[in-house]
Amino acid sequence: MKSKLPLIRLSAVNPLLLELQKRHCDVSSLLQQFDLPTNVPASAELFAAADTIYEVVEQCGATSGDSLFGFSVGSALSIEDWGVMSLPASRSKTVGELLTQISLHTSEHSSSTDYYLKTQGGTSSFGFRRAIRPRCRPAHNDAFYFGLLLRLLKFSVRENWDASRVLFRVAAPEHVPKDVSGCRVVEGDWLGVAVTFPTEWLFEPFDSGQPGDQPAESGAKGVPRSLVDSIRAALRPHLHDEHLTAEKASRLCGFERRRLAKELRDRGTTISKELALMRAECAGAALVSSDRPVADIAAEVGFSDPNVFSRAFKKWTGQPPRAYRRHHKSPD
């Protein structure tokens, strides 16, 4: 059993969620299936366990009723408009620089994948490998990246484009168009996507149309690295769930309950302690930064009964919610 928790920034799925909204699909119900916040676009401040994100993307494809959904979204997406790759795009002048920057900076959005760029003579390969084997076949996940990388290469290479020299490897070739742009497509494992192409294309110019050093998603914090911080990041989107038991929390983090309990015990904490700390922090911040009713804040951190929340909050902080607000809120 692993002792690390691969995470992905929740906003990484925004292109697919926004496309579903355009197609008048029920995005809220989809997200509720995974006990995730229903706001779209999703917040760049929230993370989810990698397996949850993979399953969300596959459910997006199923909800759309379109077997080519992931591909169609990826192939229509400009990377400079997608937070995951906007910073690398803004810093690159050639295709090679772009792929190198992606390899360096996507770790700020995900601790679940390692990107690479390899060159051997006249042939180069670019792609990523997942830290874990997904629970579900990453058909639309891979098709999304296929479409995005295909668009990137065709846009950059322009008149030098030669589809016969391009090979894509994805988990589910049937989820990309047949004979797509003349590229060869083969079935790979579930652990990543790869594209092979002529090395000379690395020197083709890339123009993102953006000034350099664009912020990555409005200065959002990087991916947590320690196990405890990673677990807190994975559970934060689920704090509104009043049925967030230790068993369910462990499952959301991809651990067996006993193993997660041991990992946290070795670090001097427990799931219950971490959930209480997060709920206290989130509720306290909401009380101080807004005039929202206590009942609304209670529901936001998993309490359907405001009175039960008030007792818990007093136990956490030494003050009931309204007194905490009066004491800590700055005067206007």
C-alpha positions as MATLAB code, in Angstrom:
seq = 'MKSKLPLIRLSAVNPLLLELQKRHCDVSSLLQQFDLPTNVPASAELFAAADTIYEVVEQCGATSGDSLFGFSVGSALSIEDWGVMSLPASRSKTVGELLTQISLHTSEHSSSTDYYLKTQGGTSSFGFRRAIRPRCRPAHNDAFYFGLLLRLLKFSVRENWDASRVLFRVAAPEHVPKDVSGCRVVEGDWLGVAVTFPTEWLFEPFDSGQPGDQPAESGAKGVPRSLVDSIRAALRPHLHDEHLTAEKASRLCGFERRRLAKELRDRGTTISKELALMRAECAGAALVSSDRPVADIAAEVGFSDPNVFSRAFKKWTGQPPRAYRRHHKSPD';
ca = [
       0.000    0.000    0.000;
       1.270    3.441   -0.918;
       2.076    6.045    1.726;
       1.779    8.998   -0.632;
      -1.457   10.539   -1.898;
      -1.510   11.637   -5.565;
      -3.562   14.826   -5.934;
      -4.919   16.852   -8.841;
      -6.181   20.422   -8.695;
      -9.964   20.319   -9.021;
      -9.988   23.153  -11.550;
      -8.121   20.895  -13.996;
     -11.497   19.446  -15.041;
     -13.065   22.844  -15.760;
     -12.842   22.545  -19.569;
     -14.940   19.364  -19.473;
     -17.428   20.692  -16.915;
     -17.929   23.912  -18.869;
     -18.492   21.975  -22.085;
     -21.121   19.845  -20.350;
     -22.885   23.025  -19.261;
     -22.877   24.255  -22.865;
     -24.536   20.976  -23.828;
     -27.175   21.539  -21.106;
     -26.098   18.491  -19.085;
     -26.677   18.263  -15.328;
     -23.202   19.075  -14.030;
     -24.334   19.563  -10.418;
     -25.693   16.023  -10.163;
     -22.499   14.662  -11.677;
     -20.322   16.406   -9.087;
     -22.655   15.411   -6.274;
     -22.024   11.764   -7.149;
     -18.473   12.337   -5.926;
     -19.465   14.579   -2.979;
     -17.651   17.470   -4.650;
     -18.649   21.162   -4.599;
     -21.040   21.939   -7.448;
     -19.618   25.363   -8.321;
     -18.456   25.636  -11.945;
     -15.794   26.687  -12.730;
     -14.311   24.609   -9.917;
     -11.983   26.355   -7.500;
      -8.247   26.323   -8.148;
      -7.732   26.205   -4.372;
      -9.225   22.721   -4.013;
      -7.604   19.360   -4.717;
      -8.983   15.863   -5.083;
      -7.407   12.421   -5.017;
      -6.241   11.463   -8.503;
      -8.606    8.515   -8.781;
     -11.553   10.814   -8.046;
     -10.534   13.158  -10.858;
     -10.084   10.273  -13.301;
     -13.566    9.007  -12.436;
     -15.079   12.506  -12.752;
     -13.665   12.833  -16.267;
     -14.984    9.420  -17.298;
     -18.391   10.336  -15.886;
     -18.277   13.570  -17.899;
     -17.900   11.436  -21.011;
     -20.740    9.138  -19.980;
     -23.012   12.072  -19.127;
     -22.388   13.691  -22.506;
     -23.408   10.526  -24.359;
     -20.532   11.258  -26.729;
     -17.836    8.595  -27.087;
     -15.467   11.288  -28.409;
     -16.219   13.800  -25.653;
     -12.745   13.932  -24.085;
     -11.095   14.275  -27.478;
     -13.459   16.994  -28.668;
     -12.852   19.102  -25.558;
      -9.072   18.673  -25.691;
      -8.799   19.366  -29.415;
     -10.772   22.614  -29.066;
      -8.822   23.883  -26.048;
      -6.086   26.493  -26.314;
      -3.434   25.584  -23.744;
      -2.836   29.225  -22.890;
      -6.450   29.375  -21.668;
      -6.123   26.324  -19.423;
      -4.629   26.983  -16.002;
      -2.633   23.759  -16.008;
      -0.535   24.855  -18.969;
      -0.986   28.635  -19.193;
       2.282   29.452  -17.412;
       4.423   27.087  -19.556;
       2.767   28.535  -22.676;
       3.547   32.101  -21.635;
       7.250   31.296  -21.125;
       7.937   29.411  -24.343;
       9.103   30.488  -27.779;
       9.572   27.056  -29.352;
       7.795   23.718  -29.181;
      10.777   22.233  -27.347;
      10.712   24.998  -24.738;
       6.982   24.516  -24.266;
       7.223   20.768  -23.688;
      10.129   21.296  -21.293;
       8.208   23.969  -19.371;
       5.181   21.677  -19.147;
       7.394   18.934  -17.725;
       8.724   21.365  -15.113;
       5.581   23.205  -14.046;
       2.595   20.865  -14.221;
       3.645   19.504  -10.824;
       2.058   22.662   -9.405;
      -1.317   21.273  -10.454;
      -0.820   17.568   -9.905;
       1.309   15.215   -7.844;
      -0.140   12.254   -9.729;
       1.784   12.475  -13.013;
       5.365   12.826  -14.185;
       5.767   14.475  -17.586;
       8.801   13.778  -19.733;
      10.438   14.772  -23.007;
      12.852   12.275  -24.551;
      14.937   12.644  -27.712;
      16.737    9.855  -29.527;
      18.233   10.903  -32.812;
      15.557   12.015  -35.244;
      12.657   11.003  -33.026;
      11.306   12.595  -29.837;
       8.628   11.488  -27.398;
       6.552   13.545  -25.013;
       4.004   12.353  -22.486;
       3.343   11.551  -18.873;
       3.158    8.574  -16.532;
       0.630    8.319  -13.739;
       1.784    7.582  -10.196;
      -1.049    5.088   -9.734;
      -3.006    2.805  -12.028;
      -6.521    4.292  -12.219;
      -9.433    2.291  -10.874;
     -11.304    2.962  -14.126;
     -10.042    2.856  -17.686;
      -8.890    6.429  -18.452;
     -10.560    6.545  -21.864;
     -11.785   10.159  -21.924;
      -8.838   11.255  -19.767;
      -6.360   10.045  -22.375;
      -8.515   11.200  -25.295;
      -8.559   14.728  -23.820;
      -4.755   14.869  -23.766;
      -4.599   13.297  -27.218;
      -6.764   16.097  -28.602;
      -4.822   18.796  -26.771;
      -1.399   17.548  -27.907;
      -2.601   17.037  -31.464;
      -3.865   20.619  -31.591;
      -0.585   21.874  -30.118;
       1.607   20.079  -32.646;
      -0.510   20.917  -35.688;
      -0.770   24.568  -34.668;
       2.979   24.906  -34.098;
       4.304   22.866  -37.014;
       1.799   24.301  -39.525;
       2.935   23.636  -43.111;
       5.592   21.152  -41.933;
       2.931   18.913  -40.391;
       3.244   15.301  -41.510;
       0.735   13.024  -39.797;
       2.452    9.870  -41.030;
       5.397   10.698  -38.716;
       3.263   10.977  -35.580;
       2.354    8.127  -33.235;
       0.021    8.447  -30.244;
      -0.315    5.900  -27.465;
      -3.524    6.030  -25.392;
      -5.533    3.676  -23.198;
      -8.633    3.558  -25.436;
      -8.058    4.285  -29.143;
     -11.767    3.797  -29.838;
     -12.448    7.077  -27.993;
     -10.589    9.160  -30.572;
     -11.777    9.662  -34.171;
     -10.754    6.998  -36.647;
      -7.910    8.077  -38.922;
      -7.666   11.318  -36.961;
      -5.641   13.699  -39.115;
      -3.807   10.668  -40.502;
      -1.926    9.985  -37.234;
      -1.167    6.479  -36.075;
      -2.843    5.577  -32.794;
      -2.041    2.472  -30.742;
      -3.372    1.118  -27.467;
      -1.170    1.600  -24.430;
      -1.545    0.811  -20.753;
      -3.618    2.813  -18.257;
      -0.631    4.691  -16.883;
      -0.160    7.501  -19.359;
      -0.268    9.135  -22.781;
       2.649    9.510  -25.184;
       3.212   11.070  -28.593;
       6.219   10.396  -30.828;
       7.168   12.907  -33.535;
      10.177   14.210  -35.537;
      12.852   15.849  -33.393;
      13.147   18.835  -35.740;
       9.673   19.911  -34.685;
      11.096   20.857  -31.278;
      12.659   23.896  -32.952;
       9.425   25.106  -34.508;
       8.281   28.469  -33.077;
       5.500   28.568  -30.546;
       3.585   31.796  -29.951;
       1.156   31.708  -27.057;
      -0.014   35.248  -27.642;
       0.582   36.016  -23.947;
       3.247   38.085  -22.172;
       5.715   36.092  -20.112;
       5.365   34.993  -16.487;
       1.602   34.728  -16.374;
       0.386   33.558  -12.957;
      -0.660   29.928  -12.723;
      -4.380   30.158  -11.867;
      -4.299   33.512  -10.092;
      -1.524   32.621   -7.688;
      -3.148   29.452   -6.403;
      -1.042   27.494   -3.942;
       1.089   24.595   -5.106;
       0.284   20.928   -4.594;
       0.740   19.818   -0.965;
       3.675   17.427   -0.572;
       3.508   15.970    2.937;
       1.084   13.124    3.552;
      -0.946   15.004    6.172;
      -1.221   18.137    4.016;
      -2.177   15.996    1.026;
      -4.922   14.245    2.977;
      -6.280   17.564    4.180;
      -6.261   18.895    0.619;
      -8.102   15.827   -0.667;
     -10.758   16.019    2.048;
     -11.331   19.785    1.999;
     -13.830   19.632   -0.906;
     -15.902   17.154    1.127;
     -16.213   19.040    4.430;
     -19.864   19.845    3.683;
     -20.687   16.114    3.844;
     -22.166   15.405    7.282;
     -21.651   11.696    6.634;
     -17.901   12.034    6.101;
     -16.868    9.139    8.332;
     -13.313    7.880    8.811;
     -14.158    4.981    6.504;
     -15.404    7.266    3.747;
     -12.527    9.704    4.227;
     -10.037    6.871    3.855;
     -11.711    5.742    0.657;
     -11.638    9.275   -0.772;
      -7.913    9.359   -0.081;
      -7.343    5.969   -1.715;
      -6.279    4.207    1.488;
      -7.632    1.332    3.493;
      -8.911    2.680    6.785;
      -6.436    0.769    8.955;
      -3.468    1.798    6.822;
      -4.456    5.444    6.814;
      -5.016    5.348   10.574;
      -1.506    3.940   11.048;
       0.082    6.505    8.713;
      -1.581    9.343   10.608;
      -0.887    7.830   14.019;
       2.803    7.678   13.119;
       2.563   11.411   12.441;
       0.796   12.196   15.705;
      -2.708   12.737   14.393;
      -5.940   11.009   13.326;
      -8.618   11.450   10.660;
     -11.021   12.795   13.303;
      -8.492   15.377   14.469;
      -7.739   16.500   10.925;
     -11.411   16.835   10.002;
     -12.075   18.844   13.160;
      -9.110   21.127   12.452;
     -10.213   21.750    8.870;
     -13.816   22.387    9.844;
     -12.720   24.789   12.568;
     -10.427   26.637   10.150;
     -13.017   26.872    7.362;
     -15.844   27.882    9.685;
     -13.693   30.423   11.505;
     -12.553   31.996    8.239;
     -16.147   32.195    6.974;
     -17.378   33.772   10.203;
     -14.688   36.452   10.137;
     -14.743   37.228    6.409;
     -18.518   37.414    5.910;
     -21.876   38.179    7.490;
     -23.405   34.906    6.329;
     -25.838   33.204    8.713;
     -24.296   30.720   11.118;
     -26.635   28.023    9.787;
     -25.204   28.425    6.269;
     -21.642   28.171    7.536;
     -22.579   25.150    9.621;
     -23.950   23.364    6.551;
     -20.814   24.253    4.621;
     -18.680   22.302    7.089;
     -20.970   19.308    7.492;
     -23.523   20.218   10.178;
     -27.225   20.132    9.343;
     -28.092   21.275   12.888;
     -26.711   24.757   13.768;
     -26.950   23.996   17.474;
     -24.750   20.932   17.143;
     -22.323   23.032   15.101;
     -22.249   25.760   17.757;
     -21.359   23.247   20.472;
     -18.649   21.706   18.289;
     -17.240   25.112   17.336;
     -17.059   26.168   20.974;
     -15.205   22.942   21.771;
     -12.740   23.649   18.935;
     -12.088   27.345   19.624;
     -13.341   28.070   23.147;
     -16.023   30.436   21.822;
     -19.447   29.962   20.232;
     -19.688   31.106   16.588;
     -21.300   34.523   17.149;
     -18.887   35.445   19.931;
     -15.979   34.310   17.751;
     -17.229   36.542   14.945;
     -17.569   39.585   17.235;
     -14.124   39.023   18.747;
     -12.175   38.373   15.556;
     -13.929   40.388   12.856;
     -12.228   43.686   12.036;
     -14.410   46.795   12.258;
     -15.394   48.310    8.887;
];
